[in-house]
Amino acid sequence: MAEVRCSRCILPLEYPGVDFDDTGTCAYCRRWSEKWDGIDFDAQAVELERILERYRGGPKPYDCLIGLSGGKDSVYAAYVLKRHGMHPLACTFDNGFLTDEARHNIASAVEALGIGHEYVQPDPDELRALFAHFIASAGEFCSVCNVGIRSALYRTAEAHGITLIVSGQSNRTEANSPREFFTCSNGYFHNVARGAFPEADIARFMHVSQLQRVVKHVTHSAVFLQLPSYMPWREEEFKRTLAIELGWQGAVGQQHADCTMSDAKEYLKLKKFGVTEYTAKLSSLIRDGQLTRPEALERVAAQVADLEERGPEIRARIQQAFGLTAEEFDTALEASHLPYLSSTDARISQVKNTYERLRYRKAKRS
């Protein structure tokens, strides 16, 4: 039987919340269009400069913080900040799975741009225990990294008296993943970790709750800026710029050059949902006009074939990385993150998303 996919992007029927309309267009495409179609990037550039000007030059020596994974988006974000006359401090969360390529890209970017940089390295035993518990209990491990990265950013910003935190990611160009597919909220993290780790250790790892972050943003004690929301973000184009000017390394079409376990994450998604996160990522690029639908379908078909072919090797690597037996791995494949979802965090996210939609509607009108 032929696969049923969105007529605009490539999300299949199996993707949670896909909801096709009479034209075969999925709900994610409709929401993307509502938010992003018609955005005036000339006006957004003026708004971006207005925001950066507010923080430029203080406190010394850094006026903003950028998360630097060594991937294309974070390195380009640091590049953009320097071109805008900012003085960023870069922060890297070392999850133990950084690739040699990522470390090269981090080092070359820091040197070429002349920016400050700090590695945040949690206790390896604590991190390994969290990874092992999450994959055994919820069937995934990436939320540990996502919460750890967020914690590292806010913790480092506070330590240096920095208010502005900048990211090279935005749901304009990244995978739009519903909670049913993936979540990394602090409430979810706490629900999975509760009972297996001391409450004090959980709170220390998270550093701030979802509600505390909202309060920080409302009171402007912390400002989180997503650069792709304010400017064209043409991935294959800026990769070439980074390669020439910063010595960045990464192949055409490559999405995760910074983590040795990215294929393991995708393998688990494929086995659990029948669809990878890469599929959702490419769907966003189609909507943004960076990729054609046939090109995306070809890339996903190649990815799935590769994951299936290397399945035994990936499985063995997951077992070794997280200390799982073959039986424990099979149990992890059946485990679900759904029982641990946080209703409070979901309500907070809904409020935030409503605020963002209103802001972009205003941007379109202006």
C-alpha positions in Angstrom: 0.0 0.0 0.0 1.3 3.4 -0.9 2.5 5.7 1.9 0.2 8.5 2.8 2.1 11.8 3.2 1.3 15.5 3.4 0.9 16.9 -0.1 3.2 19.8 0.8 5.8 18.5 3.1 6.7 14.8 3.7 5.1 14.1 7.1 3.4 10.7 6.9 0.1 9.6 8.4 2.0 7.9 11.3 3.3 11.3 12.6 1.4 12.3 15.7 -1.2 15.1 15.1 -0.6 15.2 11.3 -4.4 15.8 10.5 -4.7 16.2 6.7 -7.2 18.7 5.3 -9.2 18.3 2.0 -6.1 19.3 0.0 -3.9 16.7 1.7 -2.0 19.4 3.6 -1.1 18.6 7.1 -1.8 20.7 10.3 1.9 21.4 10.7 2.1 23.1 7.3 -1.0 25.1 8.0 0.3 26.3 11.3 3.7 27.1 9.8 2.1 29.1 7.1 -0.1 31.0 9.6 3.0 32.0 11.6 5.7 32.5 9.0 4.2 33.2 5.5 4.5 36.9 4.7 7.1 37.8 7.4 9.0 40.9 6.3 12.6 40.1 7.0 13.7 43.7 6.3 11.5 44.8 9.2 12.7 41.8 11.3 16.3 42.9 10.6 15.5 46.3 12.1 13.9 44.6 15.1 16.9 42.3 15.5 19.3 45.3 15.5 17.1 47.1 18.0 17.3 44.1 20.4 21.0 43.6 20.0 21.7 47.3 20.5 20.0 47.2 23.9 22.6 44.7 25.1 25.7 45.6 23.0 28.7 46.5 25.0 27.8 45.4 28.5 28.5 43.8 30.8 32.2 43.5 30.0 33.8 41.5 28.5 30.6 39.7 27.2 27.3 41.1 26.2 25.5 37.9 25.2 25.7 34.1 25.5 25.6 31.6 22.6 25.2 27.9 22.9 27.9 26.4 20.7 27.6 22.7 19.8 29.9 22.7 16.8 26.9 22.2 14.5 26.1 24.5 11.6 23.4 26.5 13.3 25.2 27.4 16.5 28.4 28.3 14.7 26.5 30.5 12.2 24.7 32.2 15.1 28.0 33.1 16.7 29.2 34.3 13.3 26.1 36.5 12.9 26.5 38.0 16.4 30.1 39.0 15.7 29.0 40.6 12.4 26.5 42.6 14.4 29.3 43.9 16.7 28.4 41.8 19.7 30.9 40.2 22.1 29.5 36.8 22.8 30.6 34.1 25.3 30.1 30.7 23.8 29.0 27.8 26.0 29.2 24.1 25.1 27.4 21.3 27.0 29.7 18.2 26.8 27.4 15.2 26.9 30.2 12.8 26.3 29.1 12.2 22.7 30.7 15.2 21.0 32.2 14.2 17.7 35.8 15.1 16.7 34.2 17.2 13.9 32.2 19.2 16.5 35.3 19.8 18.6 37.2 21.0 15.6 34.4 23.3 14.6 34.1 24.7 18.1 37.9 25.4 18.3 38.1 26.9 14.9 35.1 29.2 15.4 36.3 30.4 18.8 39.7 31.2 17.3 38.5 32.8 14.1 35.8 34.9 15.7 37.9 35.8 18.8 35.1 34.9 21.2 35.1 33.6 24.8 34.3 29.9 25.3 33.5 27.5 28.2 32.8 23.8 28.3 30.2 22.7 30.8 31.0 19.1 31.8 28.6 17.3 34.1 29.8 14.4 36.2 30.2 11.5 33.6 28.8 8.9 36.0 25.8 11.1 36.8 25.1 11.7 33.2 25.5 8.0 32.3 23.0 7.1 35.0 20.5 9.6 33.7 20.8 8.4 30.2 20.4 4.8 31.2 17.4 5.5 33.4 15.6 7.6 30.7 16.1 5.1 27.9 15.0 2.2 30.2 12.0 4.1 31.6 10.8 6.3 28.7 12.5 4.8 25.7 14.5 7.9 24.8 17.6 9.7 26.1 17.8 13.0 24.2 15.7 14.9 26.7 18.6 14.6 29.2 20.9 16.5 26.8 18.2 19.1 26.0 17.6 19.8 29.6 21.3 19.8 30.3 22.0 22.3 27.5 19.3 24.6 28.7 20.6 24.4 32.3 24.1 25.1 31.1 23.0 28.2 29.2 21.0 29.8 32.1 23.6 28.8 34.7 26.5 30.2 32.7 24.6 33.4 31.8 23.8 34.0 35.5 27.5 33.4 36.5 28.6 36.1 34.1 25.8 38.5 34.6 24.6 38.1 31.0 20.9 38.7 30.2 20.8 37.9 26.4 20.9 34.3 25.5 21.0 33.6 21.7 20.2 30.4 19.8 20.6 29.3 16.2 17.5 27.2 16.3 13.8 28.1 15.6 10.7 26.1 14.9 10.8 27.9 11.5 13.6 25.7 10.3 13.7 22.9 12.9 11.5 19.8 13.4 8.1 20.7 14.7 7.7 17.8 17.2 4.5 17.4 19.2 4.7 16.2 22.8 3.5 12.8 21.6 6.7 12.5 19.5 9.3 14.2 21.7 9.4 16.5 24.7 12.3 17.9 26.8 10.4 20.1 29.2 11.7 20.3 32.8 8.4 19.0 34.1 8.7 15.9 32.0 12.4 15.5 33.0 11.4 15.7 36.7 8.6 13.1 36.2 10.9 10.6 34.7 13.8 11.1 37.2 11.6 11.3 40.3 12.1 8.4 42.6 15.3 7.2 40.9 17.4 10.2 41.8 17.5 12.5 44.9 15.2 15.6 44.5 18.2 17.9 45.2 20.2 16.3 42.3 17.3 16.6 39.9 16.8 20.3 40.8 20.5 21.0 40.5 20.7 19.4 37.0 17.6 21.3 35.7 18.7 24.5 37.4 15.5 26.3 36.5 11.9 25.0 36.1 9.7 25.8 33.1 7.8 28.3 35.2 10.9 30.0 36.5 12.1 30.5 32.9 8.8 32.1 32.0 9.1 34.4 35.0 12.7 35.3 33.9 11.5 36.1 30.4 8.5 38.1 31.5 10.6 40.2 33.9 13.4 40.5 31.3 16.0 39.1 33.7 16.7 36.7 30.9 16.0 37.2 27.2 16.1 34.2 24.8 16.6 35.2 21.1 16.2 32.8 18.2 18.1 34.2 15.3 16.4 32.2 12.5 13.1 34.0 13.5 14.6 37.3 12.5 16.6 36.6 9.3 16.7 34.3 6.3 18.4 31.0 7.5 19.6 29.3 4.3 21.5 26.3 5.6 23.4 25.0 2.6 24.4 28.6 1.7 25.8 29.5 5.1 27.6 26.2 5.4 29.7 27.3 2.5 30.4 30.7 4.3 31.4 28.9 7.5 33.7 26.5 5.6 35.5 29.4 3.9 35.7 31.8 6.7 35.8 29.6 9.9 37.1 26.3 8.6 33.8 24.6 9.5 33.5 20.9 8.6 30.3 19.2 7.6 28.8 17.5 4.5 26.0 18.7 2.3 22.6 17.6 3.7 24.2 16.6 7.1 22.1 17.7 10.0 23.9 16.5 13.1 27.6 16.7 12.8 28.0 17.3 16.5 26.7 14.1 18.3 27.9 10.5 17.9 24.5 9.2 19.0 22.3 11.2 16.6 21.8 8.0 14.5 20.9 6.1 17.6 18.2 8.6 18.4 16.8 8.3 14.9 16.9 4.5 15.0 14.8 4.6 18.2 12.3 7.0 16.6 12.0 4.8 13.5 11.3 1.7 15.5 8.8 3.4 17.8 7.0 5.7 15.4 7.9 4.5 12.0 9.2 8.0 11.2 12.4 9.8 12.1 12.9 13.3 13.4 14.9 14.1 10.2 11.6 13.7 8.3 10.1 16.5 10.4 13.2 18.6 10.0 13.2 18.3 6.2 9.5 19.1 6.2 10.3 22.5 7.8 13.0 23.1 5.2 10.4 22.4 2.4 8.0 24.9 3.9 10.8 27.4 4.1 11.7 26.9 0.4 15.1 25.5 1.1 14.4 22.0 -0.2 12.1 20.4 -2.7 9.7 17.6 -1.7 11.4 15.1 -4.1 14.8 16.0 -2.6 13.5 15.5 0.9 11.9 12.2 0.1 15.1 11.0 -1.5 17.1 12.0 1.6 14.7 10.3 4.0 14.6 7.1 2.0 18.4 7.0 2.1 18.4 7.7 5.9 15.8 4.9 6.6 17.7 2.4 4.4 21.0 3.2 6.2 19.4 2.9 9.7 17.8 -0.4 8.8 21.1 -1.7 7.3 23.1 -0.6 10.3 20.5 -1.6 12.8 22.5 -4.3 14.6 25.5 -2.1 14.9 23.5 0.9 16.2 21.7 -1.4 18.7 25.0 -2.7 20.0 26.3 0.8 20.4 23.2 1.9 22.3 23.5 -1.1 24.6 27.2 -0.4 25.2 26.7 3.4 25.7 24.0 2.9 28.3 25.0 -0.4 29.8 21.9 -2.3 28.6 21.5 -6.0 28.1 19.7 -7.3 25.0 16.6 -7.9 27.0 16.7 -4.4 28.5 17.1 -2.9 25.1 14.0 -4.7 23.9 12.1 -3.4 26.9 13.3 0.1 26.1 11.9 -0.2 22.6 8.5 -0.8 24.2 8.9 1.9 26.8 7.0 5.2 26.2 7.5 8.8 27.4 3.8 9.5 27.3 3.0 8.6 31.0 5.6 11.2 32.1 4.3 14.2 30.2 3.7 17.3 32.3 0.3 18.9 32.0 1.5 22.1 33.6 4.4 22.5 31.2 1.9 21.9 28.3 -0.3 24.8 29.5 2.8 27.1 29.8 3.9 26.1 26.3 0.4 26.9 24.9 0.5 30.4 26.4 4.0 30.9 25.0 3.0 29.7 21.5 -0.1 32.0 21.6 2.2 34.9 22.4 4.5 34.0 19.6 1.7 33.8 17.1 0.4 37.2 18.1 3.9 38.7 17.8 4.4 37.4 14.3 0.9 38.5 13.2 1.9 42.0 14.3 5.1 41.7 12.4 3.2 40.8 9.3 0.9 43.8 9.7 3.7 46.2 10.2 
